[in-house]
């Protein structure tokens, strides 16, 4: 059962954290999709260049959604060139969505006064050198290449 919001209408720290994590997950999904489409774009370019040097009536196979389709090289080339023209538009739209998501995350951070910590562990304060060595010493083994 969900906890009711505070009387002041503010979210609890857990709700703020969950909302932030959700936004970051959406941002990562967009970045992954952009990366995937960029790889598809490069693959399409390679295949189009390869098929341009092949006879148009030659038989070829294309994998679409896990199904292997038999086509002629000319038909496959026409489909690939059409896809090649649409992919940059899709990439531009996703890049815009990614930028908007980044702005949304920044606004969320400012709204909820979130402070991000880089590196979860902090280095312990160095011991003063003037003190006498303690009974417990740290030994360090350094291997040289």
C-alpha positions in Angstrom: 0.0 0.0 0.0 1.4 3.4 -0.9 2.1 6.0 1.7 0.0 9.1 1.5 1.8 12.3 0.7 2.8 14.7 3.5 0.3 17.4 4.6 2.5 20.0 2.9 2.2 18.1 -0.4 5.9 17.3 -0.6 7.1 13.9 -1.7 9.0 11.6 0.6 12.7 11.1 -0.1 12.0 7.6 -1.3 9.4 8.9 -3.8 11.8 11.5 -5.0 14.6 8.9 -5.4 12.2 6.5 -7.3 11.1 9.3 -9.6 14.7 10.3 -10.3 15.7 6.6 -11.0 12.7 6.3 -13.4 13.8 9.4 -15.3 17.4 8.1 -15.5 16.2 4.7 -16.7 14.2 6.3 -19.5 17.2 8.4 -20.5 19.4 5.2 -20.6 16.7 3.5 -22.8 16.7 6.4 -25.2 20.5 6.4 -25.4 20.5 2.6 -26.0 17.9 3.0 -28.8 20.0 5.7 -30.4 23.1 3.5 -30.3 21.1 0.6 -31.8 19.8 2.8 -34.7 23.3 4.2 -35.4 24.6 0.6 -35.7 21.6 -0.2 -38.1 22.4 2.9 -40.1 26.0 1.8 -40.5 25.0 -1.8 -41.4 22.5 -0.4 -44.0 25.2 1.7 -45.6 27.5 -1.3 -45.9 24.8 -3.6 -47.4 23.7 -0.9 -49.8 27.2 -0.4 -51.1 27.6 -4.2 -51.4 24.3 -4.7 -53.3 25.1 -1.9 -55.8 27.8 -4.1 -57.3 25.5 -7.1 -57.7 23.2 -8.0 -60.5 19.6 -6.7 -59.8 18.0 -10.1 -60.6 20.3 -12.1 -58.3 18.7 -13.9 -55.5 19.4 -12.7 -52.0 18.1 -13.2 -48.5 17.1 -10.7 -45.8 16.3 -11.2 -42.2 13.3 -9.2 -41.1 12.1 -9.5 -37.5 13.6 -13.0 -37.1 12.2 -14.2 -40.5 14.4 -14.9 -43.4 12.9 -13.5 -46.6 14.0 -14.3 -50.2 14.2 -11.3 -52.5 16.0 -10.2 -55.6 19.0 -8.0 -55.0 17.2 -5.1 -56.8 14.1 -5.3 -54.5 16.2 -5.6 -51.4 18.3 -2.7 -52.5 15.2 -0.5 -53.0 13.9 -1.4 -49.5 17.3 -0.8 -47.9 17.7 2.6 -49.6 14.3 3.7 -48.4 15.2 2.6 -44.8 18.5 4.4 -45.2 16.7 7.7 -45.9 14.4 7.3 -42.9 17.0 6.3 -40.3 18.6 9.8 -39.9 15.2 11.3 -39.3 14.5 8.7 -36.6 17.9 9.4 -35.0 17.3 13.1 -35.0 13.9 12.6 -33.3 15.5 10.3 -30.6 18.3 12.8 -30.0 15.8 15.5 -29.5 13.9 13.3 -27.0 17.2 12.5 -25.2 17.9 16.2 -24.9 14.4 16.9 -23.6 14.8 14.1 -21.1 18.1 15.6 -19.9 16.3 18.9 -19.4 13.5 17.1 -17.5 16.0 15.4 -15.2 17.8 18.7 -14.5 14.5 20.4 -13.7 13.6 17.5 -11.4 17.0 17.8 -9.7 16.5 21.5 -9.1 12.9 21.1 -8.0 13.7 18.5 -5.4 17.1 19.9 -4.4 18.9 16.7 -5.3 22.7 16.5 -4.8 24.5 13.9 -6.9 27.6 12.3 -5.4 30.3 11.2 -7.8 32.0 8.0 -6.5 30.2 6.4 -3.7 33.2 5.8 -1.5 35.2 8.6 0.1 38.9 8.3 0.9 39.7 8.3 4.6 41.5 11.3 6.0 45.2 10.8 6.0 46.9 10.2 9.3 49.3 12.9 10.5 52.9 11.9 9.8 54.1 13.3 13.1 52.6 10.5 15.0 54.6 7.4 15.9 53.8 4.3 13.7 51.0 2.3 15.2 51.3 -1.4 15.9 49.1 -2.1 12.9 51.0 -1.3 9.6 49.7 -1.4 6.1 52.0 -3.3 3.7 51.7 -2.5 0.0 53.1 -4.8 -2.7 53.8 -3.1 -6.0 54.5 -5.1 -9.1 56.6 -3.4 -11.8 56.1 -4.4 -15.4 
